Amino acid sequence: MDPRMTETQADQEPQETAEAWRWALGLIPWFIFVGCLALVDGVGCVPVEEPAGDDDITPASYGDDDDASGDDDDALGGPYPAVFSPDPDAVGFPRINPLWVEFSQELDVAAISLVDADGADVPVRSLRVGDVRFMAMPDEALDGDATYTATVTWDGDDSFSWSFTTAAAHPSVGDPTGVTIAWDIPGGDASSPPGAEAFVNQLPLTLLTSIGGTTDAVSVLAAGGQEVDGGFEQDLCVPTFEPTESQAALWGDPLLQTPAALFRLTVDLSIAGFGVEVLPLRDVRLVAELAADQDGITGLAEGMFVGFGDLREVALPGLCDTLGGVAINCTPCPGDGAEQCMVFALHGIQGVVADVQLVPRLAADVKADPACLPDTEGG
């Protein structure tokens, strides 16, 4: 049996405490894209409970208390929203990016809502993605060159609203079918988990996506890949996955968005002494605006990847505690609310057209391929 495709026993312990701590940071990036075993039904993220209350707090409320009494009206006290994405009154915010707010101190419950310029509610999923950061994911990309108002609510009756304007939609690109795109994952930015900015640009990962079907029913086949001699090639030892197997992607030229899906990813941790793990990454979505020139589609104008994983499904005891030691925090899991899950959201991803025709590869195909057996020479 190919050891690359088998799970490590759950009770396998780190060889040394220091080694486990060091490799914990390196573990997170591999959760994202390293080999997919199977695609099953989509699973939705569980929204954070939205507190009641609509008392508005203005930016003037954030001033420091300016006398010794401690009772000035201009002193907010308690947690308050300190950092925003997008900033208040921002112009040109990418319409596929998530929104987030960071508070001045830790809190358990807050929620972000969104309305358009006409005051109509925009469906979003509001999630806690860190001790102080809450993120909102619109169900669909926002309109281009449009003004929206976001409201963050916390502590039952405290709220703050701010407005921003999105960037214009990228120009139409025409029929995307038959195009394969290489996603530059290391070039992306991270909005979740907080602190992920430290490792995103070190990810040695390439995601290849091939667009098929018709413009009325777009399908996406995705695979692992690598850059070779200035081009790209598929890694045939990594199973492909099809996030659009049960339903077509949303296509609104130049916008491409896959439906939420659950992937079972193989994670090769042999470098850390743990062998191979299997991690379900849930509610995975790929969103992108394609770019083109006079000769046709050239790649991604920008892309986004989002999903979440339950770290209890990895055979590394206390992983969330270890990550907490370097300010990367686990958040509540769907169902039981245990703080053992982590949301991954990468945005600002660039990509180029790759001259590759992707070959569907099941896990069984990889296991049966002699070229995919691990190199055991010398050991």
VENFEN-V413982 format. One record per run of one state. SS is the DSSP state (H for helix, E for strand, L for the rest). FROM is the first residue (numbers start at 1). TO is the last residue. Records with the same first field share a line. If there is no record, write none. Layout:
SS = FROM-TO + FROM-TO
//
This chain:
L = 1-2 + 6-16 + 34-35 + 41-54 + 57-58 + 63-80 + 86-90 + 94-98 + 104-109 + 116-120 + 122-123 + 129-132 + 139-146 + 155-157 + 167-179 + 188-188 + 193-196 + 201-205 + 215-216 + 229-230 + 235-240 + 242-248 + 253-254 + 258-260 + 269-269 + 273-275 + 294-295 + 314-318 + 325-330 + 333-338 + 354-362 + 369-369 + 373-379
H = 3-5 + 17-33 + 59-62 + 185-187 + 197-200 + 270-272 + 311-313 + 319-324 + 363-368 + 370-372
E = 36-40 + 55-56 + 81-85 + 91-93 + 99-103 + 110-115 + 121-121 + 124-128 + 133-138 + 147-154 + 158-166 + 180-184 + 189-192 + 206-214 + 217-228 + 231-234 + 241-241 + 249-252 + 255-257 + 261-268 + 276-293 + 296-310 + 331-332 + 339-353
//
